[in-house]
Amino acid sequence: MSPALIAAPALILAAVMIASAIGKFSRPDDLGGWTDLGVPSVFRKEWLLKTHPWGELVLGLALALLGGLLGMLAALAAVALMAAYTWLIGRAWSKARQSGTDASCACFGESAPVTGVTLLRNVWLLILAVTTAATVWAAPLGGGAVAALGADRGWLVALAAAAFTTAVIVWRHPEQARAEAIPAITGTSGSAEDELDYVRSRTPAVPVILGDGGPANLRSLSRKRPILLLAVSETCGSCGPVIERVPEWRALLPEVEVRMLLSRLPEESSLTELDHPQTLHDPEQNVRASIADWGTPAAVLLGVDGLLAGGPEQGAQAITSFVADIYESLHGERPPEEGPRGG
């Protein structure tokens, strides 16, 4: 067997594992993210969350530096891990398609939507792990795949496999790429100096209730796509113009989830939405207490990086201008119906 063909699967998989660990070190996930992905409750432990990237790092190094029986044991551990990842991604993707909602994972530290390409990536990594288990035993016990490197034509196959692996890992859905480009937006009420001084605080990781009664975590929800949160109430007269424009704003900003935040339980509110994006319900008003003591209507933009991207803005007119600011940050111009901003 060609030394390069022995080494290539192990080295590619090792590089992926090490890159995944580094990504998780730089942008650690939280248990809410694991819950959203469907990780079984028995594994949703804080100590496992913290040691997870260390385990990936050690496994990646073992795949690169161990051969023989030890290398095969490391590869079998990688097979089990990749099979678990693939199962989680496949189930999340299937549920998202059936329900019409979004699913996301922080597989490489950065939260990204779960798509067909995500599933393809994990299936490919599982194939690499199985191939590694079937070949790495032939590598030297000490040095493993690194020591087995050869200078034959097998490197052509290795390079092609590396290129494909890189492509499916770094690929981003176009809408996600645009969503991540949303900068901090302060709204129209402040001056240019105020905008420069805008401090982005963390999105509160507080529990909310979805329109269908299911539990959710506000920060985990916003990691899937930016959320324009509209705090409104059916008993608030000035909320009427904001509520009426929700469908219009959703069409104007397809890159952003426009969700109404209500203080009543889903079964108690006439504004409850069961279709995606569902309304969010906060009867204990944890969101308001964690961000600002706003009155209704109010709006705040939650970024996919776990930080507030703009607001809060209060009042129908301020919210309308705020929506225009978001549109301008995405498209480089004000919405057609609004026209240029006055001086």
C-alpha positions as CSV (number, residue, x, y, z in Angstrom):
1,M,0.0,0.0,0.0
2,S,1.3,3.4,-0.9
3,P,2.7,5.3,2.2
4,A,1.0,8.5,1.0
5,L,-2.4,6.7,0.8
6,I,-1.9,5.4,4.3
7,A,-1.0,8.8,5.7
8,A,-3.4,11.0,3.8
9,P,-6.8,10.1,5.5
10,A,-5.2,10.2,9.0
11,L,-3.5,13.5,8.4
12,I,-6.5,15.2,6.9
13,L,-8.8,14.0,9.7
14,A,-6.1,15.0,12.3
15,A,-6.0,18.5,10.8
16,V,-9.8,18.7,10.9
17,M,-9.9,17.6,14.5
18,I,-7.2,20.1,15.5
19,A,-8.9,22.9,13.6
20,S,-12.2,22.1,15.3
21,A,-10.6,22.2,18.7
22,I,-8.9,25.5,18.1
23,G,-12.3,27.0,16.8
24,K,-14.0,25.8,20.0
25,F,-11.3,27.3,22.2
26,S,-11.7,30.7,20.5
27,R,-15.5,30.7,20.4
28,P,-16.7,28.2,23.1
29,D,-20.3,26.9,22.8
30,D,-22.8,26.7,25.6
31,L,-25.1,24.0,26.8
32,G,-28.0,25.9,25.1
33,G,-26.3,25.2,21.8
34,W,-25.9,21.6,22.6
35,T,-29.6,21.4,23.6
36,D,-30.6,23.1,20.3
37,L,-28.5,20.6,18.3
38,G,-30.2,17.6,20.1
39,V,-27.3,16.4,22.2
40,P,-28.8,13.8,24.6
41,S,-29.3,15.2,28.1
42,V,-26.9,12.6,29.6
43,F,-24.0,14.3,27.8
44,R,-25.1,17.9,28.4
45,K,-22.7,18.5,31.3
46,E,-20.6,21.6,31.9
47,W,-17.5,19.6,32.4
48,L,-18.0,17.7,29.1
49,L,-18.6,21.0,27.3
50,K,-15.3,22.4,28.6
51,T,-13.2,19.3,28.0
52,H,-14.7,18.6,24.5
53,P,-12.2,20.7,22.6
54,W,-9.3,19.2,24.6
55,G,-10.5,15.7,23.6
56,E,-10.6,16.7,19.9
57,L,-7.1,18.1,20.2
58,V,-5.6,15.0,21.8
59,L,-7.4,12.8,19.3
60,G,-6.2,14.8,16.3
61,L,-2.6,14.6,17.6
62,A,-3.0,10.8,18.1
63,L,-4.3,10.3,14.6
64,A,-1.2,12.1,13.2
65,L,1.5,10.6,15.4
66,L,0.4,7.1,16.2
67,G,0.4,4.0,14.0
68,G,-0.1,0.3,14.5
69,L,-2.5,-0.8,17.2
70,L,-2.5,2.5,19.0
71,G,-3.2,4.4,15.7
72,M,-6.1,2.0,14.9
73,L,-7.6,2.5,18.4
74,A,-7.4,6.3,17.9
75,A,-9.0,5.9,14.5
76,L,-11.8,3.8,15.9
77,A,-12.5,6.5,18.5
78,A,-12.6,9.0,15.6
79,V,-15.1,6.7,13.8
80,A,-17.4,6.7,16.9
81,L,-17.1,10.5,17.3
82,M,-17.8,11.2,13.6
83,A,-20.7,8.8,13.6
84,A,-22.2,10.6,16.6
85,Y,-21.6,14.0,14.9
86,T,-23.2,12.8,11.7
87,W,-26.2,11.4,13.5
88,L,-26.8,14.7,15.3
89,I,-26.4,16.8,12.2
90,G,-28.6,14.5,10.2
91,R,-31.4,14.5,12.8
92,A,-31.2,18.3,13.2
93,W,-31.3,18.9,9.4
94,S,-34.2,16.5,9.0
95,K,-36.2,18.2,11.8
96,A,-35.4,21.6,10.4
97,R,-36.7,20.6,6.9
98,Q,-39.9,19.1,8.3
99,S,-40.7,22.0,10.6
100,G,-39.6,24.8,8.4
101,T,-37.3,26.2,11.1
102,D,-33.6,26.7,11.2
103,A,-31.0,24.5,12.9
104,S,-27.4,25.4,13.7
105,C,-24.2,24.0,15.1
106,A,-21.0,25.4,16.4
107,C,-19.0,22.5,15.0
108,F,-15.9,24.6,14.4
109,G,-16.5,27.2,17.1
110,E,-18.5,29.5,14.9
111,S,-22.2,28.9,14.8
112,A,-23.5,28.2,11.3
113,P,-26.8,26.9,9.8
114,V,-27.2,23.1,9.4
115,T,-27.7,22.5,5.7
116,G,-27.3,19.6,3.2
117,V,-23.7,20.6,2.8
118,T,-23.1,20.3,6.6
119,L,-24.5,16.8,6.4
120,L,-22.3,16.0,3.4
121,R,-19.3,17.3,5.3
122,N,-19.9,15.0,8.2
123,V,-20.6,12.0,6.1
124,W,-17.2,12.7,4.3
125,L,-15.4,13.0,7.6
126,L,-17.0,9.7,8.7
127,I,-15.7,8.1,5.5
128,L,-12.2,9.5,6.3
129,A,-12.4,8.1,9.8
130,V,-13.3,4.6,8.6
131,T,-10.6,4.8,5.9
132,T,-8.1,5.8,8.6
133,A,-9.1,2.9,10.8
134,A,-8.6,0.5,7.9
135,T,-5.1,1.8,6.9
136,V,-3.3,3.5,9.8
137,W,-2.4,0.1,11.3
138,A,0.2,-0.1,8.5
139,A,1.9,3.1,9.7
140,P,4.9,3.0,12.1
141,L,3.8,2.7,15.8
142,G,5.8,5.8,16.6
143,G,5.3,8.6,14.2
144,G,2.2,7.2,12.6
145,A,1.0,8.9,9.5
146,V,3.7,11.6,9.7
147,A,6.4,8.9,9.6
148,A,4.6,7.1,6.8
149,L,4.7,10.1,4.4
150,G,6.0,9.1,1.0
151,A,6.8,11.0,-2.2
152,D,4.8,9.0,-4.7
153,R,1.8,9.7,-6.9
154,G,-0.5,8.9,-4.0
155,W,-0.1,12.5,-3.1
156,L,-2.4,13.5,-6.0
157,V,-5.2,11.6,-4.3
158,A,-4.3,13.1,-1.0
159,L,-4.3,16.6,-2.3
160,A,-7.7,16.1,-4.0
161,A,-9.1,14.7,-0.7
162,A,-7.7,17.7,1.2
163,A,-9.1,20.2,-1.3
164,F,-12.6,18.6,-1.0
165,T,-12.4,18.5,2.8
166,T,-11.5,22.1,2.9
167,A,-14.3,23.1,0.6
168,V,-17.1,21.4,2.6
169,I,-15.7,22.8,5.9
170,V,-15.3,26.5,4.9
171,W,-18.4,26.7,2.7
172,R,-21.0,29.1,4.1
173,H,-24.6,29.5,3.0
174,P,-24.9,32.9,1.2
175,E,-27.6,34.2,3.6
176,Q,-25.4,33.3,6.6
177,A,-22.4,35.1,5.1
178,R,-24.5,38.2,4.7
179,A,-26.1,37.9,8.1
180,E,-22.6,37.7,9.7
181,A,-21.7,41.0,8.0
182,I,-24.2,43.0,9.9
183,P,-22.2,45.5,12.0
184,A,-23.3,47.2,15.2
185,I,-26.2,49.5,14.5
186,T,-27.3,52.1,17.0
187,G,-30.3,53.5,15.2
188,T,-31.1,57.0,14.0
189,S,-31.4,58.7,17.4
190,G,-27.7,59.1,18.1
191,S,-24.9,61.1,16.5
192,A,-21.9,59.7,14.6
193,E,-19.9,60.0,17.8
194,D,-22.5,58.0,19.7
195,E,-22.3,55.2,17.0
196,L,-18.6,55.0,17.5
197,D,-19.1,54.7,21.3
198,Y,-21.8,52.0,21.0
199,V,-20.7,49.2,23.4
200,R,-21.9,45.8,22.3
201,S,-23.0,43.8,25.3
202,R,-23.7,40.0,25.2
203,T,-27.1,38.8,24.3
204,P,-28.6,37.5,27.5
205,A,-28.8,33.7,27.7
206,V,-32.3,33.7,29.2
207,P,-35.1,31.2,28.7
208,V,-38.0,32.2,26.5
209,I,-41.0,30.3,25.3
210,L,-41.7,29.7,21.6
211,G,-45.2,30.2,20.1
212,D,-45.8,26.5,20.1
213,G,-45.0,26.3,23.8
214,G,-41.5,24.8,23.4
215,P,-38.5,26.1,25.4
216,A,-35.7,28.1,23.8
217,N,-32.7,30.1,24.8
218,L,-32.5,33.7,23.5
219,R,-28.7,33.7,22.8
220,S,-28.8,30.2,21.1
221,L,-31.7,31.3,18.9
222,S,-29.7,34.4,17.7
223,R,-26.7,32.3,16.8
224,K,-28.7,30.8,13.9
225,R,-29.5,34.1,12.3
226,P,-29.7,37.7,13.5
227,I,-33.0,38.5,15.2
228,L,-34.9,41.7,15.2
229,L,-36.8,41.5,18.4
230,L,-39.9,43.6,18.6
231,A,-41.3,43.9,22.1
232,V,-45.0,44.6,21.6
233,S,-48.3,44.0,23.4
234,E,-51.9,43.6,22.3
235,T,-52.9,46.1,24.9
236,C,-50.5,48.8,23.7
237,G,-52.1,51.3,21.3
238,S,-48.9,52.6,19.9
239,C,-47.8,49.0,19.1
240,G,-50.4,48.7,16.4
241,P,-48.3,50.3,13.6
242,V,-45.3,48.1,14.5
243,I,-47.4,44.9,14.6
244,E,-49.0,45.8,11.2
245,R,-45.6,46.2,9.6
246,V,-44.1,42.9,10.7
247,P,-44.9,41.1,7.5
248,E,-43.5,44.0,5.4
249,W,-40.3,44.0,7.4
250,R,-39.9,40.3,7.1
251,A,-40.1,40.6,3.3
252,L,-37.7,43.6,3.4
253,L,-35.1,41.8,5.6
254,P,-35.0,38.1,4.6
255,E,-31.5,37.9,6.2
256,V,-33.0,38.7,9.6
257,E,-35.6,36.9,11.7
258,V,-38.2,39.4,12.7
259,R,-39.8,38.0,15.9
260,M,-42.3,39.6,18.2
261,L,-41.5,39.4,22.0
262,L,-44.7,39.1,24.1
263,S,-45.1,39.2,27.9
264,R,-48.1,36.9,27.8
265,L,-48.0,33.1,27.5
266,P,-48.7,31.7,24.1
267,E,-52.2,30.5,24.9
268,E,-53.0,33.8,26.5
269,S,-52.0,36.1,23.6
270,S,-53.9,37.0,20.4
271,L,-50.5,37.7,18.7
272,T,-49.1,34.2,19.1
273,E,-47.4,32.9,15.9
274,L,-46.9,29.2,15.4
275,D,-45.3,29.4,12.0
276,H,-41.6,30.2,11.7
277,P,-40.4,32.6,12.9
278,Q,-42.5,31.9,15.9
279,T,-43.3,34.6,18.5
280,L,-41.2,34.6,21.7
281,H,-42.9,34.7,25.0
282,D,-41.3,36.1,28.2
283,P,-44.0,36.2,31.0
284,E,-41.3,36.9,33.6
285,Q,-39.8,39.6,31.5
286,N,-36.3,38.3,31.8
287,V,-35.3,39.7,28.4
288,R,-36.4,43.2,29.3
289,A,-34.6,43.0,32.7
290,S,-31.4,41.8,31.1
291,I,-31.1,44.4,28.3
292,A,-33.0,47.5,29.2
293,D,-36.2,48.6,31.0
294,W,-38.0,49.5,27.8
295,G,-41.6,50.3,27.3
296,T,-43.5,49.0,24.3
297,P,-43.1,49.1,21.4
298,A,-39.3,48.5,21.5
299,A,-36.8,46.9,19.1
300,V,-33.3,45.4,19.6
301,L,-31.1,43.6,17.0
302,L,-29.4,40.4,18.2
303,G,-26.2,39.4,16.3
304,V,-25.1,35.9,15.4
305,D,-21.9,36.5,17.3
306,G,-23.8,36.4,20.6
307,L,-23.7,40.2,21.0
308,L,-26.3,43.0,20.7
309,A,-26.0,44.5,17.2
310,G,-28.2,47.5,17.7
311,G,-30.8,49.2,19.9
312,P,-32.9,49.1,21.9
313,E,-35.1,51.7,20.1
314,Q,-38.5,52.7,21.5
315,G,-41.5,54.0,19.7
316,A,-43.0,53.2,16.3
317,Q,-41.1,56.0,14.4
318,A,-37.7,55.1,15.9
319,I,-38.3,51.4,15.2
320,T,-39.2,52.2,11.5
321,S,-35.9,54.2,11.2
322,F,-34.0,51.4,12.9
323,V,-35.3,48.8,10.4
324,A,-34.1,51.2,7.6
325,D,-30.7,51.3,9.3
326,I,-30.5,47.5,9.2
327,Y,-31.5,47.5,5.6
328,E,-28.9,50.1,4.8
329,S,-26.1,48.1,6.6
330,L,-27.0,45.1,4.4
331,H,-27.6,46.7,1.0
332,G,-25.7,50.0,1.2
333,E,-28.7,52.2,0.7
334,R,-31.9,53.2,2.4
335,P,-35.1,51.3,1.6
336,P,-36.7,52.6,-1.6
337,E,-39.9,53.7,0.1
338,E,-38.0,55.7,2.8
339,G,-35.6,57.5,0.5
340,P,-32.4,59.2,1.7
341,R,-32.0,60.1,5.4
342,G,-32.5,63.7,6.2
343,G,-29.8,65.9,7.7
